[in-house]
Amino acid sequence: MPDLSPETVEALRQIAEAYIAVEYVGWKLENPPGVGGSAAVFKATQGEESRAIKITDPRFFEGGDVASQLKRLELQRRVIDHSCDSLVKIYDLKMYDRTCICVMEHLPWKELKDVIGTIPADHIQPLVDQLVNAVAYLKDIGLIHRDIKPENILISDDLRTLKLVDLGVVREISNNEDRPDSTDHGLHRPFLATAQYSSPEYLFRTAQPSEELWEALNLYQIGAVIHDLISQEELFAEEMRQENRYRLALAVLSKRPIISDDKRRRHNRLASIAEACLIKDSNTRLNIVKLSDFSEPVSLTPSQQLKGALDRLFKSSDIDTDSIIRQQVTSQQIEGTLNKIFEAVFHMLNSEFGSNLELNRIDAANSPTSRTLYAGIPPAGIEYKFTISVTLAESFDLTSEVEVILKDDKEIHSSSPQGAFSLNSETSEEGLIGRLFESISATLIKSLT
């Protein structure tokens, strides 16, 4: 969306002048305003005090979407005088002269987007914690931001403190499609927010509104910001340079963002979580990432980490072999399932042992039915290659059931079947991933003893 024209900005300035003459007597506006595609933000001062006054273009309160806009304003009032340190303070929000005026704290900070390549490595985890805190606060009061991106994050001059801003497309978390604050009504599917930082299911409207949809979107957008912080460049940078919105949409749908090894060295655990957040399938994303995963774990020895992880995994559900749906299995189904299983195992290993293991994908060894993972313990001089493969289960002919097998390069002639399960089962992956994780962990622990 292009920035507002100078004529529109001047008209908004006049509205702002009239507003502060009544509500903020003695205050004055300063130049220049911040200008976006839907609003202008003016700095108002009185002595040492300052406020940011955001005036929305009145045309956004004309036509058929007025009810949605007014409902979103009502939702934003929930955060007036809130207590979250990493969310911009809002002091007042009201309709005035056919438009909305929002009075906020004035922050003379830069947008994260403008300094993304200069964030010190040791600042990244604390910044992520602050962002997650803002998202969790909104979630606790039943709201989702929907437009989390570096452009909507302000960062202090010392690059240590951030604030999430711009609640313009905030929505209540619910399963109701025809809410007043919803943009989707019947067959009407307009898009709000930013395509570059939106998950595939949200951008293309392939899922109905639900708590799961909004949680998956939160995870995706947090992961995208972490990707930018660690990679030191924006998500889908190549497509953005091409200025082709169709190539960008295709990238959101199908391109897998990968953080390079040289960038992820200091933040292997966070990089792994970010890549998991950017998985295209929302169900897989929700199965392997939680908001609590972003926090830095308490420092434990490798054996303590392994014990805690296995304690959790033993509680995982077993493979559901009762929900077999008999159908022709295509190579695309097998490869898609393999990708989801491999990414989940890779993420789990990184999350639990990333600081103690060297983990890499071996893309050159991939095939439509197998993926190879390199796992090393450098201080002990231990190197392993684990291959996860899927094949049609021998006991079923032309069904949707596959068998998952794990091999390692030290016992290349033996394989460890992890069990057969239905491609169509939504509940089976957690137990399967747990078994794969246990098998790889057991092999590595055995090598150390």
Phi, psi and omega in degrees: 000123181292156178295157178297150180288158177303325180294319179293319179298320179295321177296321178292326176299318180296322176296317180296319179299316180295323181294310183290337177296333180262313188267333182229065183301130180093350177275160177221153178273147178243159178259160348270160176282160169273132187237132175235199182277343183232350185202165172237144181243120181253145174269127178245136183228153170212106186062235181273350182275150177212152176221155171257128181243112182262123179246121180275142176303125183303338182295340177284354176247027176239154177087201191279353184259014184299317182300320179294317180297315181295323178295319179295326175296319178299320179293320180297333179295342177297334185261006176300129180057038180288175185247011183271119184292336184257017175238135183304137179284134175244127183259330182202150181207119183203163172276136180208127178051051174070014178214182182255136174241127179241122179258121186232170172295143178269124181240107180281049184254169177268158170287141178305325180305324186279346182234018189301333182270005185239006183286121178300147184301322184281358175268343191294310181300313177299324178293320178297318178302319180293318179297314179298323179299318178294317179296316180295323178297312178300319179298320181297331178261016172081025183237153171233136184291311178077351182222046178284123181196161181303330180291335179258022176234123176263144183229140184293165183297330179274003175063029181247342187231138178231161174223131173279129184234178174062087177264028187297334179242026179301148181220152175283140178284114180197170177265002186273116181287326187262037175288157177298329181271002179276149174268344182263123177221118182060236179271359183279119185227061176289160181246127171248161181094207189233119184303319183303327184246024178254144178290156182302317184292333178277316180298316185263003175056047180267000179226146178285153176305134179194165176300325180293319179300314183289325177293319178297323177293317176304312181298317181299313185288324174296315178301323179295318179295318178298318176307313182293319180298317183280318181286339182063031172203160185288155177298138181053048184299320181298315180293326178292323177295330180285343179054042179238107186294336179286321176294325177296314179299321178295322178295317177301322183285323193226345183273129182268111179291130179235132177270124186296156183300322183290332179278327187273357189304318181279343186223053184300317181295311179296321180298319178297317179295319179299316179296323177294322178296332184266009172300139186291324183279119185292326179295317177297318178304312182292329182289332189244354179229139173231158179304325182293341182294337185288336181291146179291126183290156174298138183293120179230160173290158178306319181293324177293320177299315182297316180299314180297319180295316181292324177302319179290319185289331178297339180273355182293154180289149177284169179295133180272100180264004180271345186258035181291129176249115185283119179198168177291129179266127179263159178297328178295322178297314181296315182293320178297317178295317179300316180300315181296316180296313183297314181297322180293319179293317179300315179297317183295318178296316179297317183295320185274324189229015186305328182281348185242346180245151169260115184239134177213148169279144176249085187297326183296335182269001183289151173221172179300343183238007180210154175224140184246135182240128174267129177229124181227151174241089190307315183299332182264358181067028183260131177227135179224151167239120178254132179245122175258124180229156176233139177222163173296131179297133185295333186280353180228131182258124177054049175244181178268022180257134178234161177250134180255129186234141177242129175237156171228157189287349179274342177227058191297335183271356178242152179228155183242096179297135180262354179118161178258148178204166183278135175298334185269358182277125179277343188257358188272337190294323185299315179295321179294313180298322177301317180293319178298315179299316179298318183295315179294317179298318181297320179297316182290320178296319180299325180291336183271348186246000000 
